[in-house]
């Protein structure tokens, strides 16, 4: 599989909505998190596929950091790149970028740390080995922290 920009293997386009824009005429900063969430779910659906059973095992946010670089304007083609850069015993670190899909201009970037979580026990849990295998095969260069 050929790598995309900066090692990102996953990318999706985002449809801009009227409600995304503020009085300054650009996408409100808070909306960037919605874009990251949408891309994160799409990533898991594409990489984990049939093994994704959110009622049994999920991930919860432990930390989110967003850096804003350039505004997103009306009618601008926007996509989000996603990759998992670090797999821990009970954690996943995902990096994401919002960018103009024609010019490549970076709009914002995100680093999120998610903890494995059992809905049944209401406690953190180790990342399932099948998840680790599928993510490792997809990413090719993920780092491990055990």
C-alpha positions as CSV (number, residue, x, y, z in Angstrom):
1,X,0.0,0.0,0.0
2,X,1.4,3.4,-1.0
3,X,1.8,6.0,1.7
4,X,0.1,9.3,1.5
5,X,1.5,12.6,2.7
6,X,3.5,12.4,5.9
7,X,2.9,8.7,6.3
8,X,-0.9,9.0,6.6
9,X,-2.6,6.0,5.1
10,X,-6.2,7.1,5.7
11,X,-8.0,10.1,4.4
12,X,-11.7,11.1,4.0
13,X,-13.4,14.1,2.5
14,X,-15.7,16.2,4.7
15,X,-18.8,18.0,3.5
16,X,-18.9,21.5,4.9
17,X,-22.3,22.5,6.4
18,X,-23.9,25.9,6.8
19,X,-23.8,25.6,10.6
20,X,-20.0,25.0,10.6
21,X,-19.4,28.7,9.8
22,X,-19.1,31.6,12.2
23,X,-19.6,35.4,11.6
24,X,-16.1,35.7,10.3
25,X,-16.9,33.5,7.4
26,X,-14.8,30.5,8.3
27,X,-15.3,27.2,10.0
28,X,-15.5,27.7,13.7
29,X,-12.6,26.2,15.6
30,X,-14.9,24.0,17.7
31,X,-16.2,22.4,14.5
32,X,-12.7,21.0,13.7
33,X,-13.2,18.5,16.6
34,X,-16.4,17.3,14.8
35,X,-14.3,16.7,11.7
36,X,-11.7,14.7,13.7
37,X,-14.4,12.6,15.3
38,X,-16.0,11.8,12.0
39,X,-12.6,10.8,10.5
40,X,-11.7,8.8,13.6
41,X,-14.9,6.7,13.4
42,X,-14.4,6.2,9.7
43,X,-10.8,5.0,10.4
44,X,-11.9,2.4,12.9
45,X,-14.7,1.2,10.6
46,X,-12.3,0.8,7.7
47,X,-9.4,-0.7,9.6
48,X,-11.0,-2.9,12.3
49,X,-14.1,-3.7,10.1
50,X,-16.2,-6.6,11.2
51,X,-14.3,-7.0,14.5
52,X,-15.6,-3.6,15.7
53,X,-18.1,-4.3,18.4
54,X,-18.5,-1.1,20.4
55,X,-20.8,-2.6,23.0
56,X,-18.1,-5.0,24.0
57,X,-15.0,-2.9,23.7
58,X,-14.5,0.8,22.8
59,X,-12.1,3.6,23.3
60,X,-12.6,6.7,25.4
61,X,-10.8,10.0,25.1
62,X,-8.0,10.6,27.6
63,X,-6.4,13.6,25.9
64,X,-7.0,15.8,22.9
65,X,-4.8,18.6,21.6
66,X,-5.7,20.7,18.5
67,X,-3.4,23.2,16.8
68,X,-5.1,25.6,14.3
69,X,-3.0,26.7,11.4
70,X,-5.2,28.3,8.7
71,X,-9.0,29.0,8.4
72,X,-11.3,26.9,6.4
73,X,-13.5,29.0,4.1
74,X,-16.9,28.4,2.4
75,X,-16.8,26.0,-0.6
76,X,-13.2,25.0,0.2
77,X,-12.6,21.2,-0.4
78,X,-11.6,19.7,2.9
79,X,-10.3,16.3,3.9
80,X,-9.0,14.7,7.1
81,X,-5.9,12.5,7.3
82,X,-5.7,10.0,10.1
83,X,-3.1,7.6,11.4
84,X,-2.4,5.7,14.6
85,X,1.1,6.5,15.6
86,X,1.4,4.7,19.0
87,X,-0.2,1.6,20.4
88,X,0.1,1.1,24.1
89,X,-1.1,-1.8,26.2
90,X,-4.3,0.1,27.0
91,X,-4.0,3.2,24.8
92,X,-4.0,4.4,21.2
93,X,-2.5,7.6,20.0
94,X,-4.1,9.0,16.8
95,X,-2.7,11.9,14.8
96,X,-5.0,13.8,12.4
97,X,-4.9,16.7,10.0
98,X,-7.6,18.8,8.3
99,X,-6.3,20.1,4.9
100,X,-7.4,21.6,1.7
101,X,-7.7,18.5,-0.6
102,X,-6.7,20.5,-3.7
103,X,-3.9,22.8,-2.5
104,X,-2.7,20.6,0.4
105,X,-2.7,23.6,2.7
106,X,-2.9,22.4,6.4
107,X,-5.8,23.8,8.3
108,X,-5.5,22.1,11.7
109,X,-3.9,19.1,13.4
110,X,-4.9,16.9,16.3
111,X,-3.3,14.4,18.6
112,X,-5.7,12.3,20.6
113,X,-4.9,9.7,23.1
114,X,-7.7,7.1,23.7
115,X,-7.9,4.5,26.4
116,X,-9.3,1.0,25.8
117,X,-12.6,0.7,27.7
118,X,-15.0,-2.1,28.6
119,X,-18.7,-1.0,28.7
120,X,-19.5,-4.1,30.7
121,X,-16.9,-3.6,33.5
122,X,-16.8,0.2,33.2
123,X,-13.0,0.0,33.4
124,X,-10.0,0.5,31.1
125,X,-8.9,-2.6,29.3
126,X,-6.1,-3.7,27.1
127,X,-6.4,-3.0,23.4
128,X,-7.5,-6.3,21.8
129,X,-4.8,-8.3,20.0
130,X,-6.9,-8.3,16.8
131,X,-7.1,-4.5,16.8
132,X,-3.3,-4.3,17.3
133,X,-2.8,-6.8,14.4
134,X,-5.1,-4.9,12.0
135,X,-3.8,-1.5,12.9
136,X,-0.2,-2.7,12.6
137,X,-0.8,-4.2,9.2
138,X,-2.6,-1.0,8.0
139,X,-0.1,1.5,9.3
140,X,3.2,-0.3,8.7
141,X,5.1,2.0,11.0
142,X,3.2,2.2,14.3
143,X,5.3,2.5,17.5
144,X,4.6,0.3,20.5
145,X,4.6,1.4,24.1
146,X,4.2,-1.5,26.5
